């Protein structure tokens, strides 16, 4: 029997057989056959393409095809994938009849997309109240994004009558200003007032002003709790006026982060609101966000003094304010903040001392060292001596480095390095590096403390310190009692040196040597981000300087340095062909699966080349489909590759027991049929993304 069928096909009988079946089914000859043939041709041309190319090809076809309407009619009578194509074609061609027909589709995802398209095109969408709640919410959301006041005004009355205030409040931001003013008093209890800021900030401010003017002080607290987040996002001038008139006397309402915009508009007004007498206790308990402090810092010192005086007993807050101010103004602001305070026995906090100018810091340290309670404790004397000028601090701390107690020596080295850092003098840092040569015969806790402190002075290192650093790092690594804290401090210092001094050959070579010494096959220092500090184009220089180190590590089977540099360069790694080639090599069959997984993820990181590269990855090893980045790309943009991986269960080095999330909304019908979690009809499982655009399914390889 099959032989007879094959002969008939070979002799050209297939079209005649189709015509016979069409006649039996009541199809008019010469008309539906043409449409079916055109439909098959369209689907056949789309099937081999990736999702993006498929949609672009469909859009081109929809604009120029003379038989588009008939083909779309035929597509709407078929499966989910074909009906989705019909809707997209209708949207591209501006076919209102096609969009309206899609609004009656049994599939919720297609029906919802058609509703959104109809609203954007200004087409009638029928009775909203007859639709399920999910579609009504979609309509409200679409109207809020692109308001059609006429449509919303006509709907809101019926929506409120049938579904209550909650749904009416969701629709209110899409209405006209007159409707918002009329209904806001009745619906404000059911809505988030921030939704009105984008389109109706005027009616919102007017309503809040009306409520605050008529309310008692106790009720104003409640009103501000409901409306503050929205008011602070409205016009800064009107928001400041409302705060000036009606804000609670003991605090300021709303999130403090929102006051950054107000401070940018009028920093003086915000400063006066913060320093009101009744808010003093609240301000002491409050941490001002950095965005607010940066904008307040532009004020003259006279206007900042009241705020600084409020913080005189809040060390962290005062230090943050001083840090936001230009260094040249910090000394005066600090002195005036404490002008009304008895400083005879005052001991400033370390946070404040760190942000003070050098002269004021040394003056305060000398004053504190004169206090009897400080002189009685040797550890306190050492601590405060480190805040003096470098010569005095160095001489005072020299005795601690020769102490018989390891704890005192560790403390002394830490304070010495900190004193050199505060001096901002590279010569002082170079002197410290020389003195750290004594660490060769020290105990590891002392060595770890000194190197941890040294890791914070990387910007002040110079080429002359490379020899001393080499001795320090070599001695630390060769020590029999070397600990993880020591190697971590060394790797951190080396990473910072690469970040700040990659163009200085002696320091660069020391950093690479140190990284090589402290690295093992399983651990590689995490390099600091280069892309945030390098100028445009400098990433090429960084890669060329580190290329020999990376190649040498790869030759020994260690890919950690390659991955560390790729992470450190961020998106700039995309523009380095040689680095990308090294990542490509790491994806090959001769590397460990764990190495190849990491390399594939980094090689596919660039979205511009991801679609092409994922095909190459699958061609080399089909089991790479189990890697998250590969599977996600296939499910979303390279759906033409799905048949290659769904045909049989993959077996190979990348197969594991974990599951992965899939999104089959963009899949072809043939791929849906092969995927057991997805069905192509209206009974598609709820777990499948084709039945709900936001949902996902899970596949276990």
N, C-alpha and C positions, 0 to 999 in steps of 0.2 A: 504493500500500500504506500509506504514511504517512497518507493522507487517511482510509482506513478506520479506522486506529488512533485517529486524532483523534476521529472520529465516535463510536466505541465509548466512548472516555473521556468525551466530552461527554454521552453518554446514560446514564452511570452504570454502564457495564459493567466498570469496573476492579475493583471488589470481587469481582464474579463470576469474572473471569479469575483473580484471586489464589486464589479458593477452588478453582477447577479445578486449578491447579498444586499447591495444597496437597494435594488428594486424590490426584493422581498421585504425589506424594512421600510418601504415607502419613501425612499429617498429619490428626489427628482434627478434623473441623469443629466450630466453636463453641468450641474451647478454645485452640488455638495462635494462631488469628487474633486473639483478644483480647489475648494476651500480646504479639504482634508489634505490634499497634496501640498498646498502652501503651508499648512500648519506643520506637517511632518518635516518639510524643508526647513522651516524656521527652527524647530526644536533640534533637528540634526545639526544645524549650524551653531547652535548655542551649547550643545552638550560638551564638546571638547574644550571649551573655554573656562578660564578661571572666573570667579564670581564677578570681579570688577570688569573684566573684559566682556563677560556675558551681559552685564547690565548696560555697558556702553554700546555693545552691538545691538541690543534690544532697543535702546533709545534711538540709535541711528535708523533702524528699521521702522520704528513707529513714526518717525518724522516724514519718511519718503514712500512707504509702502502704499500702493493704491488700494490694496485689498485688506488694509489693516482692520477695518471694522468687522469684516466677515471672519477673518482669522481670530480676532479677539472673541467673537461670539462663539466660535468653535472651542477656543481655549477655556472659556467659562463653563463649558459643559464637561470638562475633563477633571483631572485631579487637582490636588492642592497646589502643587508647583506650577501647573499650567494656569490656574486661576490667578495666582500671584503675578505671573508674567502678563496676563491680560490687564490687571490693574495698573501695573507699572507703565505699560504701553499707553493706556488711556490717560494716565497722569501726564506723561511726556507730550502726547499729542493734544492735550486739552479737550479730551472727549468727555463731555459731561455725562452723556448717556452711559458710557462705560463705567464711570465712577459711581453713578447712581445704581447701576446694576450690581456693582461690587458691594454696595451697602446692604444688599439683601443676601450676601453670601452666607452659607451656614457656618463657615469657619470664623471664629471670633477674631483671630489676628488679621485676616483680610478685611473683615467688616470694620474693624477699628481703624485700620490704615485708610480705608476708603472714607470713613467719616472725617478724619483729619484732613484729607485732601479736599473733600467737599466744602468744609468750613473755610479752608484757605482760598478756594476758588469762588466762594460766595454762592455755592449751590444750596438749594433747599435740602434739608436732611430729614424732613418728615417730623412726626411726633416724637419729641425727645422723651416725653413722659412714658411712652410705651416701650422704651428700651431698657435693658437690664442696667443695674447700678454700675457695672464696670464701664459700659459704654457711655453712660451719663457722665461719669467722672472724666473720661477721656475727652468728652465734648467740653466740659468746663475748663479742663487744663488747656486745650487748644485755644479756646476763646480768651483765656487769661494771657497766653503768650502773644497772640495776635488779635487784639480786641476788635470785635465787631459790635459796637454799642447798640445798633439797631436790633441785631439778633438777640443779644443778651437781655436787653430791656424787654423784648417781647416774651422771652422765656421765663424770666425770674419770678413773675407773679404766679404762673401755673406751677413752676417747680416748688415754690414755697408752699403753695396750697396742698400739693400732693405729697411732698417728701419732707417738709419741715424746714426749720431755720438752718440746719447744718448744711444742706445742699444749696440752699439759697445763698448762704454766706460764701460757699465755694465759688459761686457764679458772680457774686457782686463785684469783684475787681474788674470784670470784663464789661460792666455796664457804663453808661454815660455818667458824667459828673453830677447831673441833676438827680439821676436815680440813686447814686451813691449817697448824696446828701440827704435824700428823702428816707432811704432804708437803713442807713448806717446806725441810727439810734436803736432800731429794733433788732439788728443783726449783729451788733458788735460783740455781744456775749458769746456768739457761736463761731467767731472767726479769729484768725491771727491777723492783727492789724498791720503787721509788716507787709502783708500781701498788697496793701493799698498804696505802698510807697512808690512803686514804679509808675503807676498811671494816675493815681489820685492822691498825691501828697497834700494838695491844698485842702480838699474836703476832710482829710484825716486830721490835719493840724487844726482846722476850724472846729471840728467836733471835740477834739481833746481840749482845746482852749475853752470851749463852752462848758465842758464837764468840770474842768479844774476851777473855773471861776465860780461855779455854783456849789462846789463841794466844800466840806469841812476839812480841816487839816488831817483828820484820821482817814477820811475817804480819799483824800488826794494820794495818800500812800498806796491805796489799792489801785487807783486809776493809773498811777505811774508804773506800778507793777505790770499792768496789762498793756500799756501804750508806750513805755519808754523805749523799747527796742525799735519800734517803728518811728517814733518822733526823732530819735537821734540819727536816723538815716535820711531825714527830710532836709529841707533847706536849712543850712547852718545858722543863718541869721534868725529865722523864726524859731528854730530849736533853742538857741541861746536865749531868746526873749522869753520863751516858756519856762526855761530853767531859772532865769532870773526872777520871774514873777511867782512861780508856783512850786519850785523844787522844795523838797523837805528841808527844814532848817538844819537837821542833824546829819544829812548825808546827801549824796548825789545819786539819782536813780539810773538804772540801766547798766549794761556792761561797760566797764571803763575803757575797753578797747575802742568802743565807738566814739570816745571823746577825742581820739586822734584827729579825725576829720574836723571837728569843731576847733581844736587847737590850731590846726593848719589855717583855718579861716580867721580866727581871732584868739591868739594865744593869751593875750592879756586878760580877756574876759574869762577864759577857762581858769586861769591862775587865780583870779579874784573869786570865782565860784569855789575853787578848792580850798582857799584859805579863809573862807567865811568863819567867823568866830564860833558859830554853833557846830561846825563840822570838824573841829580840831581833834576830838576824840576819835571820830570815824577815820580821819586822815592818818592818824598814827597806826591804825590797824590795817591800812590799805597799802597795797603795793602798786604803784603806778606803772602801767605798761611802758616798755621802751619807746613805743611809737608816740605816746603822749609826752614823755620826757624829752625826746629829741625835738619836738616842736615847741615845747616850753623853753628849751635851752637857748632859743634865738632871742628871747626877751632881754632887755637891759638888766644889769645886775640889781639895780634898785627894785625892779618888779619881781625878781626871783628871791630876794631876801626874805619876804614873809613866808614863802613856801619852805625855804631852807630852815627857817627858825622853827617851823612846825615839826621838822625832822631832827631837831638837835639831839633828841634822846633815842632816835631810831637809826642806828648805825647803817643798816643795810639800805634804807631808803635814802639817807643823806649821801651815802657813797654812790648810789645809782644816779642821783641828781648831779653830783659833782662830776661823775664820769661822762655825763651827757654834755656838760659845759666845756667850752674850749679850755685847754690847759692853762692858758695865760690868765683866765678869769677865776680859776678854782681857788687860789689862795685868798683873794679878797672875799669871795662868796663864803668860804669856810670861816674866815675870821668874823664876818658880819653875822653869820648864822649863830655863832657862839658869843656874840657881844654881850648878851644879857645873861650869860651862864657863868657861874663861878668855875673857872678852869684850874683852880689851884691844885686840886687833887684829881682832875679829870684824866682818864686814860683812854685815848681814842682806840677804836677797833682797828684790826688789821686791814679790813676792807677800806676804811677811810684813808689809812696811811698809804695804801697802794695807789690811790688815785690823786694824792696831793702832789703838787710840784716839788722838785728836789729841795729847794730852799726851805719851804714850809715844812716838809717832811723831816728834814734834819733839825729844824727848830723845835718841832713837837717832840722828836725823839730825845733831844737834849733835855727838854723840860721834864719828860717822863722819867728819864734816867736820874734826875735829881730828887725824885720822890723816895721817901724812906722805905715805903712798902715794896718798891722795886729793887732798891739797893740791897735789901735783905735776902733776895733770892737770886742766886747766881744764874739760873736758867733764864729768868726774866731780863737780867742785865744783858746776857748774850742776845736774846731775842730783839731787844730794843736797840742794841748797838748796831745790829744789821741794817737799821733804818738811817744810820748816819751816812755822811759822805764816804766814798769808797776808801780813801786812805785810813780814816779813823776806824771804819768797820773792819777792814782787813787786819789792822794791827790788834784790835780788841779780840777778834775771833781766832787769832793764831794760837792762843793758849788752849782753846778748846780742842784744836786739832791734835794736840799733844797730850790730851788727857788720858789717864789710865782706864777710864770707863768707855766701853764701846758705844754706849748710848750717847754719851756726851760728844764723842768724836763724830758720830753720825749726824747729830744735831748741828755740830759746828760746820761740817761740810755743807749741809743743806743751807744754813744761814749764809755761808760765804758765797755760794753760787747765787743765792737770791740777792745779796747785796751787789754783786757784779751785774746782775740783770737790771736792777733798779738804776744803776749808774748809767746805763745805756752806752757804755764805753767799750768798744771792741778790745782795747788794750787791757782793760780790767778783766774781761772774759778770757783773753789769752793768758794772763797771769794765773787765773784760776785753773786753766787746763794744765799748766805746768805744775802747779801744786797738787793736782790730782794724780800726778805720778806716784805719790806715796801710797796710793790704793793697792799697789802690787802686793804688799805684805799685810793688807788689812783683812779683817773678817768680812764675810759676804754681806751681812746686814749693813755694815758701814758703806761698803762699796755700792750696794743697791740704792741706799739713800742718796749718795752723792750723784750717781748716774741718773737717777730719777729727777733730781733737781736740775742737772745739766741739760736734760732733754728739753727744757723750756727756754733755753737761751740760743737755740739754733740760729735765729736771724742775726745774732751778733758775732757769729763765728767768722773767721777770716782764713785765707789760705795758709797763713803762718801757723795756724793751730793744727794743721793736718797731721804733722808728725807727732805731736803730743797726744792727739786723739787716737792715732794708730797704736801707740804704746798702751794707752788706757784700755782700749777695746781688746787688744790682744791679751793683755794681762788678765782682764776680767774673764774672757772665754777660757783661758788656759788654767784658771784657778780650779783646784780640786773641789772646792765647796761652792762653785758657781750655782746660783739658784735661778728659778724662772723669773723672779723679779728683776734680776740683773740683766738677763738676756732680753726681757721685754723693754727695759729702759734703753738698752743699746739699740734695739730695732726701732723704737720710737724716735730716738735721736737721729738715726740714720735716715729714716723716712722724712723727717722734717728738714734735714740737710739737703736731701734731694729736691724737696719742694722749693727751698729758698735759694740753693746754691748749685743748681744743676749745671750752670755755665762756668763754674769755678773748678777746673780739673782736679786740683789736689783734694778738695772736699768731696767732689763727686766720686773719685776713686776710693777715698776712705769709706764713704757711705756704701758703695758696692761691696768692698771688702768686708765690712761689718755685717751687711746683710747676708753675705755668703757664709760668714763664720757662725752666725747665730741661727741660720736656717737649717732645716733638715728636710727629708723627703716629705714629711707630713705637715710641716709648719713653715710658712713664709711670712715675713712681716707685711702687715697691711699698709700699703703705701697711702700717703695722704692724697687728697684730691688735687690733681694738677690742673684740671680744666677751670678751676675757680681762681687760680692765681697767675696762670701763664697768659701772656699776650697772644693775640691771634697769630697763628703760624709757628709759635714756639714749640708746639707739640711735636713737630717734625724733628727739631733739634733734640728734644728730650728722648725721643725714640732712638735716634741714631747714636746718642751717647750711651744708651742702655742696651743697645742691640747686641753687643758682644756678650754681655752678661746673660741675656736671655738665651742666645744661641748656645752658649756654654752649658747652661742649665738644661736645655732641651736635649743636648747631646748626652747628658747623663740621665735622661729619662725623667727630669723634674720640670713640670710645666707650671708650677706655682708662680714663679716670677713672671711668666707671660700673662697669666690670668690677673695677677696683682697689678701689673702695669695697665692692662686693659681696663680694669675697674677704675684705676686712678685717673686715666684720661677721659673716662666717660664718653660722651658723644663725639669728642674729638678723635677717638680711636677709629671712628667710621671713615675718616679722611686719610688714613694711613694704609696704603695698599700692602706694604710689606708686613705690617702687623696683621692685617686681615689674612694674608697668605699663611702666616704662621698659625693662626687660629684654624684655618682650613686644614693644614697639615695635621693639627692635633685632633681633628675629627676622624682621621683615617683608621683603618682596621688594625693598625699595629700599636695603638694606644689602649690603655685600660678603659673599660666602659665608663668608670667614674670620670676620667679625664675627658673622654670623648663627649660625655653628656655636658660637662661644663663648657667645653669648646664649642659645641653646637649651639648652646644657648647664647654665647657671646657672639658667635659668627652670624646668628640670625637677629642680632639686636637692632641692626639698622633696618627700619621699615621700608626704605627705598629699594633694597636688594633682597628682602626677606623672601618674597614670593618666588624669585628665581632660584635662590639658594636652597630653599626647602626641597625643590624637585631634585637637585643634585644630591642632597643628603639622603633622600629616599632611594635614589638610584644606587647609591653606594651600599646602603644597608636598609632594607624595608622595615626592619624592626625599630628603626629610629622613630617610627610613628608613635611609639610609647613615650617619647620625650614630650614634655608639656608644650614647649614652644613649637615643636613640629606639628603636633596634633591640633593645637589651636589655630595655627596658620592654615592647615588643610581644611578645617571645619568652617573657616570664615572667608578666606580669600582664594585658596587653591582647591576649591571643591572638585575640580576636574581630576584631582589625584585620589579622590576617595575610593573609586572602584579598585584601585591598585592595592589598597590596604584592607578593604572590607571583603575582598573575594575569599580570603582564607585567614585563619588565625595566625598571627605572626609568630615566628620562632627565631631566636637569635640572641645576641649578647645584650640587647637593650630591654628584653622582655622581663618585666617584673610583676609583682602581685598587686601593685597599687592601681587605683582607678583614676579616671580623669573625667573632667566635665566636658560635655559636648554641646554644641549648638547646631542643630540641624535645620534651622529655618531657611538657610540659603542652599540646601542640598538639592540635587537633581532627584527626580522621581526614582531613577534606577538605584541611586545610593540609598534612598529612604527604604526601598524594598529589601535591600540587603542588611539594613540596620534593624535588629529586632526591637529596639526601643522606640522606633518611630513608625507610625502608620500613616498612609497617604490619604485616608478618607477623613470624614468629619468626626470619627470616633477615636482620633489620635490620642494617645495616652496623655494624661495631664503632666507627666514628668518630661515630656518631649517639648523641646523649644519651638517646634513648628506649630504647636497649639497655643502657645503663650509666648510672646516675644521675650519676656524677661526670665523664663524658666529654663532649666537645664536638665540634662540626663547624665548618667554616669556610666562609663564603660570601664570594665576591668579586663586587662589584657591577660 
